[in-house]
């Protein structure tokens, strides 16, 4: 099939979005390619289509288990053979997937970057035809990126095992510095960037400095009808704001990672189907959600960086109709953002203490524990070892990014069962154990495929069919697992923590102080860039964002709060910029009075020069000094 036929057959689209086809053709020619597509640009199709079109299997590196799960489920629903291997899976389940991949039964295999270091994965790469190496969220490979993850550096190590295989790196947000670093760290054979402009012509960016945020939010939602997302910093605020909106007659709900998966799915589906208009959420909401008609995204708090703000704001208006991205802030937010950053980088001694306490909490001896998995109760852990919860959490996230552990968000993992014994062993056991013979026959009759792979099931349903209580069923399943006849993984809605390597003594945790300080400095620079964006009221919002991402020749959008104010002057962009170009030098050198500015820009009418001068004063670009002259600030 051609790539167009694949697109139509599996996705139902008659044509590709801008740049998708060019990216696909590039990797099918064997070129290493960095694809820079904004949020909602259809990145996954750029590797899924060529993966199907070419012989062999596509290996996809992805950092988030929830995203892997969504992608695999979506592909399977289309009849495409896909699977994932990550640290949150039972080791035998991982082995089954890798075995299927080895024998050509899988077209797209998703793995977390931590898995790349394992000998089992490297053996698979040596013996399997890999048609494409796709690296999702590629900014994670750069220490200059906003979400650097050291395990991503292992990606380059596997390239010798798959020589000749093209690499496709994809990201929605990368500065010019990060773009260059991604290609270097992934060992591109030659630099090759395909990018779509980040400009969103239908999206108006607006910033309000506002003390009464709930009141302003109400005005926004009453003025802009349709689906909305409201982002807040913490879980408690999600519920408070949602209740405030409901009391004021607006259909709203709240969402955060602390809710059990079933509840999150219900809330998300109600919002997608427009039974609920407004979702108030932490930034756990939105990733992987494909809803095109969001009319407004409001940030009630200052994001930690321009990259995450741009990605979250970009969830508005994907249908290319008029939409708004609004940021509300006040002076106290700037202090809170800087404090939050300091908590995101706990002291190195604290990080080591948290790691040491973690091993004690789960009773793991030093030198053991690789691939051990635990349900993580963060509140209980922090309480037992007298850590502030936020400090403990950020220490664990730091350890995760360093590749010592993996900490997943709370996602629902249904109970799963796999009958691993061979037929002869199973038959002999059934003959010798009449009760277990009945239970095993019930399992084999009830769950097709249980002899070849892990199958999801309900303990309540199986207990009913077997005629025993749920408590007795669980006891018997655990005994069968102990006898190595089955693998049984109970359901869980809690976050899961996995040791990616054997436990070390806390003092042996290696985090370079220089490297730590470099990352802290980069994070501080990103936060200051976000603050600068919020506080700059004299340059088009869209131009500010595009400049940050390296697009320096963009035009004024004409729709943001800054442009709307400038539009009131009655000057077109050429006139405004022309006056500014002539008066700026005199303001920067010795200063000037109104007469001097009018003289400097004499080719324009005096009224127009005065309008520009007044706008510059009102927006803080020009100040009056002690001798009565105006100077450039």
Secondary structure, 3 states (H helix, E strand, C coil): CCHHHHHHHHHCCCCCCCCHHHHHHHHHCCCCEEEECCCCCCCCHHHHHHHHHCCCEEEEECCCHHHHHHHHHHHHHCCCCEEEECCCCCHHHHHHHHHHHHCCCCCEEEECHHHHHCHHHHHHHHHCCEEEEEECCHHHHCCCCCCCCHHHHHHHHHHHHHCCCCEEEEECCCCHHHHHHHHHHCCCCCCCEEECCCCCCCEEEEEEECCCHHHHHHHHHHHCCCEEEEECCCHHHHHHHHHHHHHCCCCEEEECCCCCHHHHHHHHHHHHCCCCCEEEECCCCCCCCCCCCEEEEEECCCCCCHHHHHHHHCCCCCCCCCEEEEEEECHHHHHHHHHHHHHHCCCHHHHHHHHHHHHHHCCCCCCCCCCCEEECCHHHHHHHCCCCHHHHHHHHHHHHHCCCEEECCCCCECCEEEECCCHHHHHHHHHHCHHHHHHHHHHHHHCCCCCCCCEECCHHHHHHHHCCCHHHHHHHHHHHHHCCCEEEECCECCCEEEECCCCCCHHHCCCCHHHHHHHHHHHHHHHHHHHHHHHCCCCCHHHHHHHHCCCCCCCCCCCCHHHHHHHCCCCCHHHHHHHHHHHHHHHHCCCECHHHHHHHCCCCCHHHHHHHHHHHHHCCCEEECCCCCEEEC
